[in-house]
């Protein structure tokens, strides 16, 4: 059985139980960067989601937002605005 795109993306994201406190399931999205297939699937999914919104810019919050936002803006052929904390 072939995995769905969502399954591939979800499996590429590391889950850290009880971090930063008990009961929290922290999802470390930076691990998706190690998996080119999952990263591309995620960016393509975001492109499809926002393609028809007629956006001029994508804003990304420091630091993970830079990684995903810049790629999305590039694929949508629009500007990227980095926002620092």
Protein Blocks (a to p, Z undefined) as FASTA:
>chain_A
ZZdfklmmmmmpccdehiabehiacddfklmmmmmklmmmmmmmmmmmmmmnopabdcdd
dfklmmmmmmmmmmnopacddddZZ
